[in-house]
Amino acid sequence: MNPIELEWQHLKKDELAGKMFEDELELAYAVIDGVQARGERGNHSTHCVKFNSKTSS
C-alpha cells in the first residue's frame, strides 16, 4: 500500500466512520475537516489546493 492509501484508510476509519452525508459537498467538507484534524494531531501543516476543473476544447 502506498502512503496516501494508508492515510486515506486512517481518515476513513478515524474521521469519517459512522457518519452520514446528505451530499457530496458535505462529504468533501468532512474530508477537509478530517485531514486538518489529523494534521493537527500529528503536528503537521495542511492546506487545500483547488484544481481548475474546466477543460478546454
BELSULMO-V332529 format. One record per residue. N is the residue number from 1. RES is the residue in one letter. PHI is phi in whole degrees, -180 to 180 (none if undefined). OMEGA is omega in radians with two decimals (* if undefined). Layout:
n=[N	N]
res=[RES	RES]
phi=[PHI	PHI]
omega=[OMEGA	OMEGA]
This chain:
n=[1	2	3	4	5	6	7	8	9	10	11	12	13	14	15	16	17	18	19	20	21	22	23	24	25	26	27	28	29	30	31	32	33	34	35	36	37	38	39	40	41	42	43	44	45	46	47	48	49	50	51	52	53	54	55	56	57]
res=[M	N	P	I	E	L	E	W	Q	H	L	K	K	D	E	L	A	G	K	M	F	E	D	E	L	E	L	A	Y	A	V	I	D	G	V	Q	A	R	G	E	R	G	N	H	S	T	H	C	V	K	F	N	S	K	T	S	S]
phi=[none	-81	-57	-69	-66	-65	-65	-64	-60	-67	-60	-65	-71	-93	-113	-110	-60	80	-102	-113	-125	-70	-158	-65	-66	-63	-63	-60	-66	-67	-65	-59	-61	-66	-64	-63	-63	-65	-64	-63	-63	-92	59	-117	-84	-133	-155	-92	-121	-99	-95	-75	-92	-79	-112	-99	-105]
omega=[3.13	-3.02	-3.11	3.10	3.10	3.12	3.12	3.11	3.13	3.11	3.13	-3.07	-2.99	-3.02	-3.00	-3.05	3.05	-3.13	3.08	-3.10	-3.13	-3.09	-3.09	3.14	3.10	3.07	3.14	3.12	3.11	3.09	3.11	3.13	3.14	3.10	3.12	3.13	3.12	3.12	3.13	3.12	3.14	-3.13	3.11	3.05	3.09	3.02	3.13	3.06	3.13	3.11	3.09	-3.09	3.14	3.09	3.10	-3.11	*]
